[in-house]
Amino acid sequence: MRGEQKTVSSLGADIRSLRKARKMTLAHLSAALGRSVGWLSQVERDKSHPAIADLRQIAEVLDVSISSFLQVGAIPQEEGLIVRADARRPIGSRTEGLTEALLSPDLTDDFEVIHSSFAPYSRLKEPLTRPTQEVCYIVSGQFEIALDGKLFSLNPGDSFRLRGQKFQWWNRHDTPCEIVWVISPPIY
């Protein structure tokens, strides 16, 4: 039914993956949620289904969008295998001018694949460091990234790698930039 919000079939595994990527224990996350370890364990094992209010709180504590847990037009027999262009899960960033979607079917692998679209003149205002390894491919547009303070200008077909260093980015141009990211461990 249209307009109905359904959670992804990998909900429990996705929550577990995000929790572990943040080096949180079941006890730590359950305490932050004001819930029992048993309840959270059941959610992660898909033995219990959280209410939408619980999902909002889980998303807030894990610092992801609640949309990361919601299914968007997936065909049931393709779920976990195929991601159609019109059924990507919106994820991630609260950075103005940045729109991101999950290209991976779920977050149960050792990595995730993300599609990012950077609006013209968007930027990451403050440098950021993540405990990840990332390889990024510029699909279209132009992109500038500072890696540990060293500035690089990138064009379509270029790629770069992050290994936990400080970075900051800019799209200083009047056209959008699209990038595909492979990130390990999954953080969205």
Backbone torsions as a table, in degrees:
resi	resn	phi	psi	omega
1	MET	NA	133.2	-179.3
2	ARG	-66.3	145.5	177.5
3	GLY	84.6	-15.0	180.0
4	GLU	-78.9	136.8	179.8
5	GLN	-99.0	119.2	180.0
6	LYS	-117.7	138.4	178.7
7	THR	-77.6	157.3	178.3
8	VAL	-67.0	151.5	-178.4
9	SER	-67.8	-21.5	-179.7
10	SER	-94.8	21.6	-172.9
11	LEU	-50.9	-53.6	-177.5
12	GLY	-60.1	-46.5	179.9
13	ALA	-65.5	-36.6	178.3
14	ASP	-65.7	-42.9	178.0
15	ILE	-62.0	-44.6	178.9
16	ARG	-60.4	-44.7	-179.8
17	SER	-61.4	-45.4	179.4
18	LEU	-65.2	-41.0	178.4
19	ARG	-61.0	-48.0	-178.9
20	LYS	-65.8	-37.3	178.0
21	ALA	-61.8	-26.4	178.7
22	ARG	-94.8	8.9	178.2
23	LYS	57.6	36.3	178.3
24	MET	-100.2	140.2	174.1
25	THR	-86.2	166.2	173.8
26	LEU	-57.0	-42.1	-178.4
27	ALA	-63.3	-41.8	-178.8
28	HIS	-66.0	-47.6	-179.7
29	LEU	-66.2	-43.4	-179.5
30	SER	-62.7	-37.9	176.8
31	ALA	-64.1	-41.8	179.2
32	ALA	-64.5	-28.0	179.9
33	LEU	-89.2	-12.3	-174.9
34	GLY	70.0	31.1	-178.7
35	ARG	-123.9	167.0	-179.9
36	SER	-80.7	155.7	175.0
37	VAL	-60.9	-39.0	179.8
38	GLY	-60.2	-43.8	179.2
39	TRP	-61.8	-48.3	-179.1
40	LEU	-63.3	-40.5	177.7
41	SER	-60.2	-41.6	178.0
42	GLN	-65.0	-38.8	177.7
43	VAL	-63.5	-46.2	-178.5
44	GLU	-65.3	-26.1	178.8
45	ARG	-96.9	10.0	179.9
46	ASP	58.7	30.7	175.9
47	LYS	-93.4	-18.1	178.1
48	SER	-137.8	147.0	-178.0
49	HIS	-113.4	121.4	-178.3
50	PRO	-72.0	148.6	174.1
51	ALA	-70.6	163.6	-179.1
52	ILE	-59.2	-35.7	177.6
53	ALA	-64.1	-38.9	176.8
54	ASP	-64.9	-42.4	179.0
55	LEU	-61.3	-41.4	177.2
56	ARG	-59.5	-44.1	-178.9
57	GLN	-67.7	-41.8	176.9
58	ILE	-59.8	-47.0	179.3
59	ALA	-59.3	-42.5	-179.4
60	GLU	-63.8	-46.3	-179.2
61	VAL	-65.5	-38.3	-180.0
62	LEU	-83.9	-2.6	177.8
63	ASP	59.0	49.1	173.5
64	VAL	-130.5	164.9	175.0
65	SER	-75.8	143.3	176.4
66	ILE	-59.8	-26.4	179.1
67	SER	-61.9	-18.6	176.3
68	SER	-62.5	-22.5	-176.9
69	PHE	-102.6	0.4	-174.9
70	LEU	-107.7	140.9	179.4
71	GLN	-80.4	138.5	-179.5
72	VAL	-122.4	89.8	172.4
73	GLY	63.7	23.1	179.2
74	ALA	-71.1	146.0	174.7
75	ILE	-86.4	123.2	-171.7
76	PRO	-48.3	-44.3	-177.3
77	GLN	-72.7	-11.8	177.8
78	GLU	-97.4	-14.2	-174.6
79	GLU	-57.2	131.4	-178.2
80	GLY	87.1	-6.6	-178.0
81	LEU	-123.1	-47.2	-172.4
82	ILE	-122.9	139.5	172.9
83	VAL	-121.6	111.1	178.5
84	ARG	-78.0	149.8	-177.1
85	ALA	-55.5	-34.8	-178.5
86	ASP	-90.6	5.4	-178.5
87	ALA	-123.7	19.8	178.1
88	ARG	-69.1	142.6	177.4
89	ARG	-80.8	119.2	174.9
90	PRO	-67.7	140.0	-177.2
91	ILE	-138.7	176.8	152.5
92	GLY	77.6	-118.5	-152.5
93	SER	-67.1	143.3	170.3
94	ARG	-104.1	15.2	179.4
95	THR	-81.0	125.6	-179.4
96	GLU	-59.4	132.8	177.6
97	GLY	88.5	0.1	-179.8
98	LEU	-116.6	124.3	176.5
99	THR	-119.9	131.5	-177.4
100	GLU	-131.1	149.0	178.4
101	ALA	-140.7	146.8	179.9
102	LEU	-81.5	121.5	175.3
103	LEU	-88.5	-25.9	176.5
104	SER	-69.8	149.8	177.8
105	PRO	-63.1	-29.2	-180.0
106	ASP	-163.9	-169.3	-177.8
107	LEU	-108.7	23.8	-174.3
108	THR	-88.9	-3.7	177.5
109	ASP	-89.2	178.5	177.3
110	ASP	-79.0	-1.8	-179.0
111	PHE	-147.5	167.5	172.8
112	GLU	-133.6	154.5	177.7
113	VAL	-118.2	127.0	-173.7
114	ILE	-122.3	141.4	170.9
115	HIS	-106.1	123.8	179.2
116	SER	-117.7	138.4	174.0
117	SER	-120.7	120.7	-177.9
118	PHE	-103.7	116.6	-178.9
119	ALA	-65.2	156.3	175.2
120	PRO	-53.3	137.2	176.7
121	TYR	63.4	20.8	175.2
122	SER	-83.3	161.4	-179.7
123	ARG	-161.5	157.1	170.7
124	LEU	-90.3	113.3	-170.2
125	LYS	-65.4	-37.3	-179.4
126	GLU	-123.5	144.4	176.8
127	PRO	-57.9	151.7	-175.2
128	LEU	-133.8	146.9	173.1
129	THR	-128.6	134.8	177.5
130	ARG	-127.7	145.7	179.2
131	PRO	-82.8	61.3	-174.4
132	THR	-135.9	169.8	164.6
133	GLN	-117.0	132.3	-174.4
134	GLU	-138.7	141.0	171.3
135	VAL	-123.6	131.3	-172.7
136	CYS	-127.6	139.0	-177.3
137	TYR	-122.7	125.7	179.4
138	ILE	-80.8	113.2	-179.2
139	VAL	-82.9	-47.1	-179.1
140	SER	-153.7	159.4	179.4
141	GLY	83.5	-171.8	179.1
142	GLN	-123.9	149.8	-171.5
143	PHE	-146.2	141.0	173.6
144	GLU	-120.4	137.2	178.1
145	ILE	-136.5	137.5	173.0
146	ALA	-103.0	122.6	177.6
147	LEU	-111.2	113.8	-174.5
148	ASP	50.1	39.5	175.6
149	GLY	88.3	-8.7	179.5
150	LYS	-95.3	123.4	-173.7
151	LEU	-87.7	135.2	177.5
152	PHE	-128.5	138.3	174.6
153	SER	-104.8	129.8	-174.4
154	LEU	-123.3	148.6	-178.7
155	ASN	-126.8	169.9	178.2
156	PRO	-51.8	135.4	-178.6
157	GLY	93.0	-17.1	176.7
158	ASP	-78.0	158.8	175.7
159	SER	-141.7	164.3	176.8
160	PHE	-148.2	164.6	-178.7
161	ARG	-126.0	141.6	172.2
162	LEU	-117.8	136.4	175.6
163	ARG	-132.2	58.3	176.3
164	GLY	80.4	3.8	-179.9
165	GLN	-81.8	164.3	178.4
166	LYS	-70.0	135.3	178.3
167	PHE	-141.1	159.0	175.3
168	GLN	-150.0	144.2	-175.9
169	TRP	-129.8	161.4	178.3
170	TRP	-146.9	142.5	162.6
171	ASN	-115.2	95.9	-175.8
172	ARG	-90.6	20.6	-173.2
173	HIS	-117.6	168.0	-176.6
174	ASP	-91.9	14.1	174.5
175	THR	-125.5	150.3	177.4
176	PRO	-64.5	158.5	174.5
177	CYS	-121.3	134.4	177.4
178	GLU	-116.6	134.1	-178.0
179	ILE	-134.3	141.6	171.2
180	VAL	-105.5	127.4	-177.9
181	TRP	-113.4	136.6	168.1
182	VAL	-112.4	120.7	-170.9
183	ILE	-126.2	132.1	176.6
184	SER	-134.1	132.1	-7.7
185	PRO	-74.4	166.7	177.2
186	PRO	-58.0	134.8	-179.5
187	ILE	-121.1	-11.3	-179.3
188	TYR	-98.5	NA	NA
